[in-house]
Amino acid sequence: MQKNNTPENGSSLEEEFDAVRQTLAHLTRSLRAVEKEVAAGEDAAVREASKLLADIRTWSRLAIDMEVRFEERRKQQEGIATDHAVNLARARSTIRCRLDRLRRCCGAGEISR
């Protein structure tokens, strides 16, 4: 996979994405530990679990945003400006068919390809 450096700080999008993933993994482990405390009936654990869930939601959104940025950057580097690339073979075929119909309609002769 290519490293995509961001202009702001020079770090790659892959590195940023990995950092977000690691943070999510850490939060998930913490939430599992708090879940055991909640099951044991500790009141403070419920508040801690709520905070961790909010953090996980925030970091999940950040991970999704990073993934979108990563995909946009990849498409930009590949020269794909939109979500789909132009199918040149199909476009040529469509144009040839239209030109053939026009030639037949107007009685024009054969044109070299």
N, C-alpha and C positions, 0 to 999 in steps of 0.2 A: 504494500500500500504506500502511496506517495505521502510525503509530509507536506501539509499545506500551511505555510507560515502566514500568520495574521499580521497586518501592517502595524497594529497598535503596539504589540510587545514582542513579536517575533516567535512566540510559542506556536506550536502546531495545533490544528484543530483536533487531531488524534490525541495529543497529550491532554488537552482540555477535556475531551470526551472521556478519556480514561480516568481523569481525576474525578469527574462527576460520577462515573460508575463506581469508583472506589468509595466515595462518600455515601452513595446509596447503599452499597453493601454494608458499610459500617453502621449506618442508621438502621438497617434491617436487622443486623445482629443485636443491636441495642434494644430494638423493639421486642425481639424474641425474649431477651433477658427480662425486660420489664413485664412482658406478658406472663411469665412464670410468677413474678411478684404479685401481679394482679390476681392471678388464680389462687395465690396463697392468702389473699384478702387484705393486702397492704393498701391503705388509702393513698399514700403519697405516690404509689406506683401508678395509680389511675391518672393523676395529673401529669406525671412524667410520660406516660403512654400517649396522652393527648398532644403534648409538645412534640414528641417524636413523630407522631402521625402528621402533624402540620409540617415538620421539617421534611419528611419523606415526600409529601405532596409538592412542596416547593422545589426540592431537588429533582423530582420526577419531571416537573414542568421544564426545569432547566435542561435536563437530559434530552427531552424531546426537542427543545429549541436548538440545542447543540447538534442533534442529529439532522435537523432541517438545514442548519447552516452548513454542516458538513456535506450534505447532498447537493445543496445549491453550489457550493464551491467546486465540487467534483464535476457537476454539469458545466459550470463556467469554464473550467480547465479543459474539458472535452469539446468545448465549442457548441454546446447545446444550450441555446438561449431560452427555449421553452421546454415544457415537459415532454415534448416529442420531437424527434428529429425528422427532417424532410426525407421522404422516400423518393429519391430521384428517379429510380427505375420506374416506379408507378407513375410519377408525373410525366415522364417521357412517353410512356405507353398511352396515357390519357390524351396527351397533346397529339400524338400520331393518329389516334383514332378520330379525333375531332378534325384534324387536317384532312384525313382520308374522306370523311363525310362531306366536307366542304368541296373537295376536288370532284367527288362524284356528283354533287348537287350542281356545281357550276360547269361541269364538263371539262375540267382542266386535265391535262395529261399527267403522266407519272413524274414524280420528283424524286431525285436520288436521296438516299438517306445518308 
